[in-house]
Amino acid sequence: MECASSGGIRVGKGVLHMGKTIGIGVQDFGKIRTKDYFYIDKTDFIREWWKSGADVTLITRPRRFGKTLNMSMMQHFWSNQFAGRGDLFEGLSIWKDEAYRSLQGTYPVLFLSFAGIKGRNYQVARGAIIQTILDLYAKYFYLTESDALNPQEKEFFEYIRPDMTDEVAAASLQRLVLCLSRYYGRKVIILLDEYDTPLQEAYVYGYWNDLTAFTRSLFNMTFKTNPYLEKGLLTGITRISRESIFSDLNNLDVITTTSQKYESAFGFTEAEVMEALRAFDMTDSMEKVREWYDGFHFGHRTDIYNPWSITKFLENKKTGTYWANTSSNNLVSKLIRESGPEVKTAAEDLLSDRSITSVLDEEIVFDQMDGNPEAIWSLLLSSGYLKTVEVSEEENEDTLYHLELTNLEVKKEFQRMVRRWFHNPDTHYNDFIRALLLGDIGYMNLYMNQVALQTFSFFDSGNHPSEETEPERFYHGFVLGLIVDLKGRYLITSNRESGFGRYDVVLEPCNEQDPAVILEFKVRDPGRERSLEDTVKEAQKQIRDKRYAESLTSRGISADRIHSYGLAFEGKTVLIG
């Protein structure tokens, strides 16, 4: 961290349609096309996907990257419910291909979304999935009046009730696809949007095992043992491990942010952004837009922009953290908040505009994520918080990814997330920061003990807290709070070499008016120290013996400007000296 009018415009293979009205939040393809809203042509995705040999495709992209709009586009193209609506695609890339014109509106399509399925317990989440299934059966109840279905197939509709068993629910979508196939005489295309939303909620709120058992049966019967499936397409943010919910689903083609397939199908390329700015007479904003919103990397494409942020910028004519404010970040926040010092130190580096290096495992096993840095960085990459700036191979054949925060908008949201952890009004965190810089030991002790009592249980208890590890983890997280509140005023480092050892935290001032600060944290060892006062003395002694101040004096900071503090803690009791 350092101090301080409608029509078509050709863009690459597609066409940029410049309706002057921006349909903010409109994710219905038909509505966008009918009302001539601003739209960037992504219909090449239809051709790419259809030509692929995969029976079922899972595509992961960050939130607000056009996943739902593209799924709506797929529905409007393939579904026989939109037969004869080729006008929606006139002027778009796909409509230039005669072979695909003849395919529009020719397949039965089952389209469902899990985007709104959220709950703080398993019963609520399961109930929401059941309701989605009930709504689909109500929509297609007319199938029961057809002679194309036999009596047993019609009878199954009677089992679809709010109190249906897990076995009936697991078979429900497969049976509905069977009925659609019988009725229309063709296999069925299944589109499932935001498949992982309920699963992320299940992890955050602690009912992961129950929900994965339920969805595993549902997904396997729908996508694996389904002879009436033509092709399936799922979208989401994360790639949840095959073992968790896709066991034995060998026909699944998984496309993550590092995959080369469909690189520009989701998000705007820089060329598309530039043409959009030109159409709205805003080309002079390109550098600012690039600084704020560029940086997403999909496959080999390094010029991808977030569509939501760009459209909001076009509407408001000013930059802002639009993407960051679209939904809660419960999962990302939970994982970093409850992580160990290694993750928090790396997060400090990210906020200081430095890169971190890690092996990645894009197949996320949520119930094994606690304390696993590789899984956390993989999740942040798939969620759009991180970008890959370099990939290197190690001698042991591990692939190392060099990662940075994606862009300025993401960095500001990351900072805001950290700030929210500490700015509980009851903790008086800002008062502690002021006391720290003023050298007011009395105030520091008063407020830090309040912070410890009120914040430990929320901030950094983890799933297996202990009095020995909890305080250390808390204070490493505390460093993140310092970074945010003192940004531009201090350079903050932790766990760095200085003198003969590694200090815990050093705050180096950016101007001569502020003091430098060294913090050393110690948990009381009852076998060696009779009291917390002794532990404080040990921390102060370590600062002197290890010469931690050398990293500051070597930069010309005089000894009288360096404040050194020992922070001793035992459980939730803190003593600073």
Buried (B, 14 or more C-beta within 10 A) or exposed (E): BEEEEEEEBEBBEBBBBBBEEBBBEBBBBBEBBEEBBBBBBBBBBBBEBBEBEBBBBBBBBBBBBBBBBBBBBBBBBBBBEBEEBBEBBEBBBBBEBEEBEEBBBEBBBBBBBBBEBBBEBBEBBBBBBBEBBBEBBEEBEEBBEEEBBEEEBBEBBEBBEEEBEEEBBBBBBBBBBBBBBBBBEBBBBBBBBBBBBBBBBBBBBEBBEBBBEBBBBBBBBBBBEBEBBBBBBBBBBBBBBBEBBBEEBEBBBBBBBBBEBBBBBBBBBBBBBBBBBBBBEBEEBBEBBBEBBBBBBBBEBBBBBBBBBBBBBBBEEEBBBBBBEBEEBBBBBBBBBBBBBEBBBBBBBBBBEEBBEBBBBBBBBBEEBBBBBBBBBBBBBBBBBBBBEEEEEEEEEEEBBBBBBBBBBBBBBBBBBBBBBBBBEEBBBBBBBBBBBEEBBEBBBBBBBBBBBBBBEEBBBBEEBEBEBBBBBBBBBBBBBBBBBBBEBBBBBBBEEBBEEEBBBBBBBBEEEBBBBBBBBBBBEEEEBEEBEBBBBBBBEBBEEBBBBBBBBEEEBEEEBBBBBBBBBBBBBBBBB
